Amino acid sequence: MILVDTLFKVEKVKEKIVISKALGVDIETYDYKGKDFGKIRLVQVATSDNVYVFDLMKIPLPDYLKEVFRSREITKVFHYGFFDMSHLIKEYECEFNNTFCTLNATKVLTCGLNVKYSLKNVAKMFLGEEVDKTEQTSDWGGELTESQIAYASKDASILLKLYSVQLDYIERKGLKKIVSLENAIQRIDAKNFANRFFPDRERIDEELKDIEENYFRRLTVDKIISSKRLSKPLREKKDRYLFLKDLKENGFYPEFRTNWKTNGFFLQKNYTEGLKDLFNNLKTVKFHNLVLPAIHANARDFKSVELYSDSNFFNTREFLLLRAIGLRDADLMAEYAHIVNDFKEKIPGIIRWHKRMFSLLAERKPVRIASGKIIHTKNYLMEKKEGFISFLVEATISDFLKGFVVLIERSGGRVLQVDSRKKVVEVLNCNNETIENAIQQSAKLFLKEYLPSHFYEFT
């Protein structure tokens, strides 16, 4: 371990860092005082043979570290990278590409299982190593002790070991694409958290004034906020008022996450109705019937292209059966059971694909169904009944939506909101051509072909 606390040492360790293919990265922070962000005291960077601990109370963050963070060739390995990246973006305006989060990888590899995601538990799970977290909550704003420096060094060095072991699991389980998507979404989350969206201030002021004059009336704002006995309409206005005040002061950050507690549904955790009315130059994209191309991306040999290239196909009984498969809708499948054999003849390949998917259940691994849910086969029992069964797939609607968000952000646009259940995405700073390019690129990546125009509309 090398403590980097002078400008001479900054230059001395540069070469070892910039030539590395992968780096473990961690930070230690202090001085929160109830704010979203604390100050960064240490940045720890681990290479394959050493750990360099940069003391930012003694030196500035080196420019070459910023270049390393931005590099697409060097992999930066974090645990809960959202925290580290958001702080580095906020305080030092860093940019990040090619990151790997060992927490994200753990969530994908263990989805559906009851595990804890702390670095201590993950290191024990994958490496069999104990990590001492005694110094985690110590004072990082004063003189550093040898114990603190050793702790910071150990946390960074263990990340590269985890990366090697987890990457092997991910490649063997065929989960590299989904882990890459989760890491890309995490980078966007960190950027959004650090760089807030600020809406039209005049619109906010107008609405605040309207609430005060027409709902609060003679009562002061403090009186309304402190009151515990409010009618439901007034309580809703109070909540809206507080939301707008916070939005005016702190901005809004879209929080795109995969909800692992519900086994992998992609959603926006802080989705707020009515937010879009406060922004200018916003475009809304609504997607339709995405379950069909998600199924087709996996069963390549059935005649889906010639079917769904015609928008009238969505009114046929064949489409209803395909939809029932993708959504695991047992009632819908039962309703159309009398035409199952006819359906098999009209859309060949489906049954062969179903049988192939059964082989995945023999292996204890995370798998997905077309709508985007991720399940772990260790906890999943499938019952084979008459007609159709529920199906495990490689590409999902969630993958497509995540890819779309990432591509919009890379093009310079910003995604304000995602409603993954309604399949609606709201985009800022983008023209229709840029949005359509992102749609088609994501469709090609995850659904394996371009998406006909009747699958989406601008509203």
C-alpha positions in Angstrom: 0.0 0.0 0.0 1.2 3.5 -0.8 -0.2 6.6 0.8 -0.2 9.4 -1.9 -0.1 12.7 0.0 2.4 14.8 -1.9 2.6 16.0 -5.5 5.8 14.1 -6.0 4.0 10.8 -5.1 1.1 11.7 -7.4 3.5 11.7 -10.4 5.5 8.7 -9.2 2.5 6.3 -9.1 0.9 7.5 -12.3 2.4 5.0 -14.7 1.3 2.0 -12.6 -2.3 3.1 -12.6 -2.8 4.3 -16.2 -1.4 1.1 -17.8 -3.7 -1.2 -15.8 -6.6 -3.0 -17.5 -8.7 -3.1 -14.3 -8.7 -1.0 -11.1 -10.5 -1.4 -7.8 -11.9 2.0 -6.7 -13.3 3.1 -3.4 -13.7 6.4 -1.5 -14.0 7.5 2.2 -16.1 10.5 3.0 -16.8 12.8 6.0 -18.7 16.0 7.0 -22.2 15.2 5.9 -24.2 17.4 8.3 -27.5 16.1 6.9 -26.7 16.9 3.3 -26.9 14.6 0.3 -23.2 14.7 -0.2 -20.2 14.6 2.2 -16.6 15.6 1.3 -14.3 13.0 -0.1 -11.2 12.4 2.1 -9.6 9.4 0.4 -9.7 7.8 -3.1 -8.3 4.3 -3.1 -7.2 2.8 -6.4 -6.1 -0.8 -6.5 -4.0 -2.4 -9.2 -3.1 -6.0 -9.5 0.0 -5.6 -7.3 -0.6 -2.6 -5.1 -3.1 -0.1 -3.6 -2.7 3.7 -3.9 -4.5 5.8 -1.3 -4.9 9.4 -2.4 -5.4 11.8 0.5 -7.4 14.7 -1.0 -7.0 16.8 2.1 -3.3 17.0 1.2 -3.4 16.9 -2.6 -5.9 17.7 -5.4 -7.5 14.8 -7.3 -5.0 14.1 -10.1 -6.1 14.8 -13.7 -4.9 11.4 -14.8 -7.4 9.8 -12.5 -10.2 11.7 -14.1 -8.9 10.4 -17.5 -8.8 6.8 -16.1 -12.4 7.1 -14.9 -13.5 8.4 -18.3 -11.6 5.7 -20.2 -13.5 3.0 -22.0 -10.4 0.7 -22.1 -9.8 0.5 -18.3 -12.5 -1.3 -16.1 -13.2 0.5 -12.8 -14.5 -1.9 -10.2 -16.7 -0.6 -7.3 -19.0 -2.0 -4.7 -22.2 0.1 -4.7 -20.6 2.3 -7.3 -23.6 4.7 -7.2 -22.2 6.2 -4.0 -18.6 6.5 -5.1 -19.4 7.8 -8.6 -22.1 10.3 -7.5 -19.7 11.9 -5.0 -16.8 12.1 -7.5 -19.1 13.6 -10.1 -20.5 16.2 -7.7 -17.2 17.3 -6.1 -14.8 16.9 -9.0 -17.0 16.7 -12.2 -15.7 13.3 -13.1 -17.1 11.2 -15.9 -17.4 7.5 -15.9 -17.3 4.7 -18.5 -16.6 1.0 -18.4 -17.5 0.4 -14.7 -18.3 -2.9 -12.9 -20.2 -3.0 -9.6 -19.7 -6.1 -7.5 -23.0 -5.3 -5.7 -24.8 -5.3 -9.0 -23.2 -8.5 -10.1 -24.2 -10.2 -6.8 -27.8 -9.1 -7.2 -28.0 -10.6 -10.7 -26.3 -13.8 -9.7 -28.4 -14.3 -6.6 -31.7 -12.8 -7.7 -34.6 -14.6 -5.9 -32.3 -15.7 -3.1 -32.3 -14.2 0.4 -28.8 -12.7 0.6 -27.2 -9.6 2.0 -25.3 -7.3 -0.3 -22.8 -5.6 1.9 -19.1 -5.9 0.9 -18.5 -8.0 4.0 -21.1 -10.6 3.1 -20.3 -10.6 -0.6 -16.6 -11.2 0.1 -17.5 -14.1 2.4 -19.9 -15.5 -0.2 -17.6 -15.4 -3.3 -14.1 -15.5 -1.8 -14.5 -17.0 1.7 -12.7 -14.0 3.1 -13.6 -12.0 6.2 -13.5 -8.2 5.9 -13.0 -6.1 9.0 -15.4 -3.1 8.8 -14.5 -1.7 12.2 -13.2 1.6 10.8 -16.0 2.1 8.4 -17.8 4.7 10.6 -14.7 6.3 12.1 -13.8 10.0 11.7 -12.3 10.4 8.2 -12.0 14.2 8.5 -9.1 14.3 11.1 -5.6 12.8 11.3 -5.6 9.4 9.7 -4.5 6.4 11.8 -2.6 3.4 10.4 -5.7 1.3 11.0 -7.8 3.6 8.9 -5.4 3.6 6.0 -5.1 -0.2 6.2 -8.9 -0.6 6.2 -9.2 1.7 3.1 -6.5 -0.2 1.3 -8.1 -3.6 2.0 -11.5 -2.5 0.7 -10.1 -1.5 -2.6 -7.8 -4.5 -3.1 -10.6 -7.0 -2.4 -12.7 -5.6 -5.3 -10.3 -6.9 -8.0 -10.5 -10.4 -6.5 -14.3 -10.2 -6.4 -14.3 -9.0 -10.0 -12.2 -11.9 -11.3 -14.4 -14.5 -9.5 -17.8 -12.9 -10.4 -16.8 -12.3 -14.0 -16.2 -16.0 -14.4 -19.6 -16.9 -12.9 -21.3 -14.2 -15.1 -19.7 -15.5 -18.3 -20.5 -19.2 -17.5 -24.1 -18.3 -16.7 -24.6 -16.2 -19.8 -25.4 -13.1 -17.9 -22.8 -10.7 -19.2 -25.2 -8.5 -21.1 -27.6 -8.0 -18.2 -24.8 -7.1 -15.8 -23.4 -4.6 -18.3 -26.9 -3.0 -18.5 -27.2 -2.8 -14.8 -23.7 -1.1 -14.6 -24.7 1.4 -17.3 -27.9 2.3 -15.6 -26.0 2.7 -12.3 -23.7 5.3 -14.0 -26.8 7.2 -15.2 -28.3 7.0 -11.7 -25.0 8.4 -10.2 -24.9 11.3 -12.7 -28.6 12.1 -12.2 -28.1 12.2 -8.4 -25.1 14.5 -8.7 -26.4 16.7 -11.5 -30.1 17.4 -10.8 -32.8 18.4 -13.3 -34.2 21.9 -12.6 -37.6 22.6 -14.1 -39.1 25.9 -15.3 -38.9 28.1 -12.2 -41.8 30.4 -13.3 -44.1 27.4 -13.5 -43.2 26.3 -10.0 -43.7 29.8 -8.6 -47.1 30.1 -10.2 -48.3 26.8 -8.8 -47.0 27.6 -5.3 -48.8 30.9 -5.4 -52.0 29.3 -6.6 -51.9 26.7 -3.7 -51.2 29.5 -1.1 -54.1 31.7 -2.3 -56.7 29.2 -3.2 -56.1 26.4 -0.7 -54.1 27.7 2.3 -55.9 31.0 2.2 -55.5 32.8 5.5 -53.5 30.0 7.2 -49.7 30.4 7.1 -47.6 27.7 5.3 -46.0 26.8 8.7 -49.5 26.3 10.2 -50.6 24.0 7.4 -47.4 22.0 7.5 -47.5 21.4 11.2 -51.2 20.6 11.3 -52.1 16.9 11.8 -55.8 17.4 11.1 -56.2 18.2 7.4 -58.9 17.1 4.9 -57.6 14.7 2.2 -57.7 17.4 -0.6 -55.8 19.8 1.6 -53.3 17.2 2.7 -52.6 16.4 -1.0 -52.1 20.1 -1.7 -49.7 20.3 1.3 -47.7 17.4 -0.1 -47.6 18.9 -3.5 -46.5 22.3 -2.1 -43.6 20.7 -0.1 -42.6 18.7 -3.2 -42.5 21.8 -5.3 -40.5 23.8 -2.7 -38.0 20.9 -2.6 -37.9 20.7 -6.4 -37.2 24.4 -6.7 -34.3 24.2 -4.2 -32.7 20.8 -4.9 -33.9 19.8 -8.4 -35.1 16.4 -9.4 -33.1 13.3 -10.1 -34.6 10.4 -12.0 -33.8 7.2 -10.1 -33.7 4.3 -12.5 -33.3 1.0 -10.6 -34.0 -2.6 -10.9 -36.2 -3.6 -8.0 -34.5 -6.8 -6.8 -37.0 -7.3 -4.0 -39.6 -8.0 -6.7 -37.2 -10.1 -8.7 -35.8 -7.8 -11.2 -38.5 -5.5 -12.6 -37.0 -2.3 -14.0 -38.7 0.8 -12.8 -38.2 4.4 -11.6 -38.4 4.5 -7.9 -39.2 8.2 -7.5 -41.7 8.5 -10.4 -44.0 11.5 -9.7 -47.2 12.2 -11.5 -47.4 15.8 -12.8 -43.7 16.4 -12.9 -43.6 16.6 -16.7 -45.8 19.7 -16.6 -43.0 21.6 -15.1 -40.5 21.0 -17.9 -40.1 22.5 -21.3 -39.1 20.6 -24.5 -40.3 17.2 -23.2 -41.2 14.4 -25.5 -43.2 11.3 -24.4 -42.8 7.9 -26.1 -45.4 5.2 -25.5 -44.6 1.6 -26.5 -47.2 -1.1 -27.4 -47.2 -4.9 -27.4 -43.4 -5.2 -26.7 -43.9 -8.7 -25.3 -44.2 -10.1 -28.8 -40.7 -9.1 -30.1 -39.3 -10.1 -26.7 -40.6 -13.6 -27.2 -39.4 -13.6 -30.8 -35.9 -12.6 -29.8 -35.6 -16.0 -28.2 -37.7 -18.2 -30.5 -36.1 -17.2 -33.8 -37.7 -19.8 -35.9 -41.4 -18.9 -35.6 -43.1 -16.7 -38.1 -43.3 -13.6 -36.0 -41.8 -11.0 -38.3 -44.4 -11.5 -41.1 -47.1 -11.5 -38.4 -46.3 -8.4 -36.3 -45.2 -6.3 -39.3 -48.9 -6.0 -39.8 -50.5 -3.9 -37.0 -53.8 -5.7 -37.5 -52.1 -8.8 -36.1 -52.7 -7.4 -32.6 -56.4 -8.0 -32.9 -56.1 -11.7 -33.7 -56.4 -14.8 -31.5 -52.8 -15.8 -32.3 -51.5 -12.6 -30.8 -53.6 -13.1 -27.7 -52.0 -16.5 -27.2 -48.5 -15.1 -27.7 -49.3 -12.3 -25.2 -50.6 -14.9 -22.7 -47.3 -16.7 -23.0 -45.2 -13.6 -22.5 -47.2 -12.4 -19.5 -47.7 -15.8 -17.9 -51.4 -15.2 -18.1 -53.0 -18.5 -17.1 -56.6 -17.3 -17.5 -56.0 -16.0 -21.0 -54.3 -19.2 -22.0 -57.2 -21.3 -20.6 -59.7 -19.1 -22.5 -58.0 -19.9 -25.8 -57.1 -23.5 -25.0 -59.5 -24.7 -27.8 -57.3 -23.2 -30.5 -53.9 -24.2 -29.1 -53.3 -26.9 -31.7 -54.3 -24.6 -34.5 -52.0 -22.0 -33.0 -49.1 -24.5 -33.0 -49.5 -25.1 -36.7 -49.7 -21.4 -37.7 -46.7 -20.4 -35.7 -44.1 -23.2 -35.9 -41.0 -23.2 -33.6 -42.7 -22.1 -30.4 -43.0 -25.5 -29.0 -39.3 -26.4 -29.7 -38.3 -23.2 -28.0 -40.5 -24.1 -25.0 -38.8 -27.4 -24.6 -35.3 -25.8 -24.8 -36.2 -23.4 -22.1 -37.0 -26.3 -19.8 -33.4 -27.2 -19.8 -32.5 -24.0 -18.1 -34.5 -25.1 -15.0 -32.0 -28.0 -14.5 -29.3 -25.4 -13.6 -29.5 -23.2 -10.5 -29.2 -19.8 -12.1 -31.1 -16.5 -12.6 -33.3 -16.5 -15.6 -35.9 -14.1 -17.0 -39.3 -14.0 -18.6 -40.4 -11.8 -21.4 -42.0 -9.0 -19.3 -38.7 -8.4 -17.6 -39.0 -10.3 -14.3 -35.9 -12.2 -13.2 -36.2 -15.3 -11.2 -33.8 -17.8 -9.6 -34.5 -21.4 -10.6 -33.5 -22.6 -7.1 -36.7 -21.0 -5.9 -38.8 -21.6 -9.0 -41.1 -24.5 -9.6 -42.7 -24.8 -13.0 -45.7 -26.9 -13.5 -46.3 -28.3 -17.0 -50.0 -28.3 -17.8 -52.1 -28.8 -20.9 -51.4 -26.2 -23.6 -48.8 -23.6 -22.9 -46.4 -23.0 -20.0 -44.6 -19.9 -18.7 -41.4 -19.2 -20.5 -37.8 -18.3 -19.6 -36.1 -16.0 -22.1 -32.8 -14.3 -22.8 -34.1 -10.9 -23.9 -36.8 -9.0 -22.2 -38.9 -5.8 -22.4 -36.9 -4.5 -19.4 -33.6 -5.0 -21.3 -35.0 -3.1 -24.2 -36.1 -0.2 -22.0 -32.8 -0.1 -20.1 -30.9 0.0 -23.4 -33.1 2.8 -24.7 -32.4 4.9 -21.6 -28.6 4.3 -21.9 -28.6 5.2 -25.6 -30.6 8.4 -25.1 -28.2 9.5 -22.4 -25.2 8.7 -24.6 -26.7 10.8 -27.4 -26.8 13.9 -25.1 -30.4 13.7 -24.1 -31.8 13.2 -20.6 -34.5 10.7 -19.6 -36.8 12.4 -17.1 -39.1 9.5 -16.3 -39.7 5.9 -17.1 -42.9 4.0 -16.3 -41.9 0.4 -17.2 -45.4 -1.0 -16.5 -47.2 1.5 -18.8 -44.2 1.4 -21.2 -43.9 5.2 -21.2 -40.6 7.1 -21.4 -40.3 10.9 -21.1 -37.2 12.5 -22.7 -35.7 15.9 -22.6 -33.3 17.7 -25.0 -34.0 15.2 -27.9 -35.5 15.4 -31.3 -37.7 12.6 -32.8 -34.8 11.4 -35.0 -32.5 10.9 -32.0 -35.2 9.1 -30.1 -36.1 6.8 -33.0 -32.4 6.0 -33.5 -32.1 5.0 -29.8 -35.3 2.8 -30.2 -33.9 1.0 -33.2 -30.4 0.5 -31.8 -31.8 -0.9 -28.5 -34.3 -3.1 -30.4 -31.4 -4.5 -32.6 -29.2 -5.1 -29.5 -31.8 -6.8 -27.3 -34.7 -7.9 -29.5 -32.4 -8.8 -32.4 -34.2 -6.8 -35.1 -35.6 -3.4 -35.8 -39.0 -2.4 -34.3 -41.9 -1.7 -36.7 -43.2 1.9 -36.2 -46.6 0.7 -34.9 -44.9 -0.5 -31.7 -44.4 3.0 -30.5 -45.8 6.5 -30.7 -45.0 10.1 -29.7 -47.7 11.6 -27.5 
